[in-house]
Amino acid sequence: MSNGLKIRAIRRADKFFVTNRVMIDASEVVKLYGKRHVIEEVFRVLKQECHWDRCQLRCAEAYERFLSLGCVSFVKWESLRLSQPSFSTIYNLRRSVIFDQTMLDFSLPDSISVEAFL
């Protein structure tokens, strides 16, 4: 590129993947793009369903608590979704709860597996 930045483009079927990490192999680039989608989905749920976008706190400690509670809320929604195969997304589960078709269990799991979300 004109600014001296080196990039690498990888083609897989009809998709292109672009990275500035030129030393990693193509399969690793595609794998990283797959994780990026998961991360973006998590943040979309945190903003839309856990209301991170409505936070107006000014104190750093209070803001940290708010974000932590949002993460716990997301984990609970996701664990409920995974435990009920009829719900493909958190949005479907939320809609069912709002219209009283599904009752929520507010107990927290003893442990959480990160692999379940990847």
C-alpha positions in Angstrom: 0.0 0.0 0.0 1.1 3.6 -0.5 1.6 4.1 3.3 3.9 1.2 3.6 1.4 -1.1 5.3 1.7 -4.7 4.0 -1.5 -6.7 3.6 -2.4 -10.1 2.4 -5.6 -11.1 0.6 -6.8 -14.7 0.7 -9.5 -16.1 -1.5 -11.8 -18.9 -0.5 -14.5 -19.7 -3.1 -16.4 -16.4 -3.5 -15.1 -14.7 -0.4 -11.9 -12.7 0.2 -10.2 -12.3 3.6 -7.7 -9.4 4.1 -5.2 -9.2 6.9 -2.1 -7.2 7.9 -0.7 -10.3 9.6 1.2 -11.5 6.5 3.2 -14.2 8.3 0.3 -16.5 9.3 -1.1 -19.1 7.0 -4.4 -18.8 5.1 -6.3 -21.4 7.2 -5.4 -19.4 10.4 -6.7 -16.2 8.8 -10.0 -17.8 7.9 -10.3 -19.3 11.4 -9.7 -15.8 13.0 -12.4 -14.3 10.8 -14.8 -16.9 12.1 -14.1 -15.9 15.7 -14.5 -12.2 14.8 -18.1 -13.0 13.8 -18.8 -14.5 17.2 -17.3 -11.5 19.0 -19.4 -9.1 17.0 -22.5 -11.1 17.8 -21.7 -11.0 21.5 -21.4 -7.2 21.4 -24.6 -6.8 19.4 -26.5 -8.8 22.1 -24.8 -6.9 24.9 -25.9 -3.6 23.3 -29.4 -4.5 22.2 -30.5 -7.0 24.8 -28.4 -6.2 27.9 -28.6 -2.4 27.1 -24.9 -1.5 27.2 -25.8 1.3 24.8 -28.0 2.9 27.5 -25.4 3.3 30.2 -25.0 6.9 31.4 -22.8 6.3 34.4 -19.8 8.6 35.1 -18.1 6.7 37.9 -15.6 4.2 36.6 -16.4 1.7 39.4 -20.1 1.9 38.7 -19.5 1.5 35.0 -17.4 -1.6 35.6 -20.2 -3.1 37.7 -22.7 -2.3 35.0 -20.5 -4.0 32.3 -19.9 -7.0 34.5 -23.7 -7.4 35.1 -24.2 -7.2 31.4 -21.7 -10.0 30.8 -23.4 -12.2 33.5 -26.8 -11.4 31.8 -25.4 -12.5 28.4 -24.0 -15.7 29.8 -27.4 -16.5 31.4 -29.3 -15.8 28.1 -26.8 -17.9 26.1 -26.9 -20.8 28.6 -30.7 -20.7 28.5 -30.6 -20.7 24.7 -28.1 -23.7 24.6 -30.3 -25.7 27.1 -33.4 -25.3 24.9 -32.7 -26.6 21.3 -35.9 -25.0 20.0 -34.3 -21.5 20.3 -31.7 -20.8 17.6 -30.9 -17.3 18.8 -31.1 -15.3 22.0 -33.6 -13.0 20.1 -36.0 -15.9 19.7 -35.6 -16.9 23.3 -36.3 -13.3 24.4 -39.4 -13.0 22.3 -40.7 -16.2 23.8 -40.1 -14.9 27.3 -41.7 -11.6 26.6 -44.9 -13.2 25.3 -45.0 -15.7 28.3 -44.4 -18.8 26.3 -41.2 -19.6 28.2 -40.5 -19.4 32.0 -37.0 -18.4 33.0 -34.8 -20.3 35.5 -32.7 -17.7 37.3 -30.2 -20.0 38.9 -26.6 -19.6 37.7 -24.5 -22.5 36.5 -21.7 -23.9 38.8 -19.3 -23.3 36.0 -19.2 -21.9 32.5 -17.4 -23.4 29.5 -16.0 -20.9 27.1 -15.9 -23.5 24.4 -19.7 -23.5 24.4 -19.7 -20.0 23.0 -17.2 -20.6 20.2 
